[in-house]
Amino acid sequence: MAHVNWKSQVLGLTKTAHPTLQSQLELTLTADLLAPLAESLAAAFAPGGAELRLELPQNWTIYWKPKAGLSRLQLAHPQADHWVATVHLSHEHGAKLIDALAGLTTTAEPLVVSRLGSMAPLVNFELVIAVKT
């Protein structure tokens, strides 16, 4: 498993209610973090890749995992001060995510992960990625 520790990075994490799902997480990155994230995700979603563990400030962890079949996003709150998101994506969905990260700019609309491909019914949150201005 690849591991990226961004606990000390200056980025935004905002958890809000979602109109149809339980929650939405908006991850706001600085532009210089997009390429390293895309590279780490490319390794995770390459044939034979495993998963990427992304540790973030405010006790957030996102696991990015390749999955056969439909993609799904799941959010857990295992401890009072910790959040764990699991992003299971098909290889096709993962490739679209990596391509979309390359085109993400401060003037672009935020990237909504579920809009990049078909999702399984067992989804309890939305993940939105934006770039700081």
N, C-alpha and C positions, 0 to 999 in steps of 0.2 A: 504494500500500500504506500502510495506517495503521500507526503505530508507537507503542507505549507502552513507556516505559522505567521499570521498577520495580526496577532493580538495587539501589537504596538503600532500598527498602521493607522493613519488618520483616514478614516472612512466613515460613511454613515450607515447605520442599521436602524431601520424603523419598522416595528411590527404594528400593524393596524388590523382592524376588522376588514373582511372581504365581503362583498355583497352576496356571494353564493357559497363560498367556502368558509371555513372557520377563521382563517387568518391570511394576511399577506405580509411578506417580508420584502422590504425594499433595501437593496444593497447598493450603496452609492460609493463608487470607486474613484480614485484619481486616475487620470488618463495613463500614467506610467504603470499602473497595475494591470491594465487590460492584456498586454502581450504576455506577461508571465502567467496570468490565469489561463489564457488560451493555450499556451504551451503545456501547462500542467494537465489541462483537460484533454488536449490532443493525445498525450501519453496514456491517460486513463481510458480513453475511448478507442485507442488503437487496437487492432486485433491482438488478443492476448493480454490486453491491459486489465488492470484490476479496479482500483478505485482511488479517489483523491480525497484526502481528509484536509479540509480547509478550516483552520482555527481562526476565529475572529474576535474582536473586542466584545465586551459585555457578556462574556461566557456563551458565545454562540459557536457552534460547530456545524459545518455543512459537509456531508459525505456525498460525493458525486460517484455514481456507480453505473456501469453499463448493464443493460438488462435486455433480455430477449422479449419480444412482444411489445405491448403498449407501455409507454412511460408512465411514471407516477411520482408525485411529490408528497412527502409526508413530513409532518412536523410533530415533534415530541417535546415534552417538558418534564424530563425525568427527575429533576431536582428544582427546588424553589428558585435557584439562581442560575440555572443552566437551560439552554435551548439546543435541541439537536434537530437539524433538518436533513432529510435524506432525499436526494434527487436521483431517482432511478430513471435513466434515459436509454431508449433504444439507440443503437449505433447511428442510425439515420438522424434521430433527434439530437444526439450529441454532436454530430457533424454540423448540423444547422446552427446549433448554439455557438460552436467555435467560429463559424463563418460570421455569424451575427455580431460576436464580440469584436471582430476585426473592423466592422463598420460602425461601431458605437462611438459617438462623439458627444461633446457637451451640448451640441445643438440638436442631436438626434432624439427621437422619442425613446423613452426607456424600453429596454428589452423585457418582454413578458415571456418567460420560459415556456409556459403551457401553450402559447400560440404558435410555437415552432413545430408542433407535431401532435399526433393523436395521444390522448391521455386515457389511462385506465380509470374506471369509476372510483377507485379508492384513492382519492386525492383530497387532502384536507387543508392545503394552503397554496398560495400563489407566490412565486418568486419573481421579483422585478429587479433588474440590474440597470443602473443609471451611472452616468459619469458626472463628476462634480464640475461645476463651471468655475 
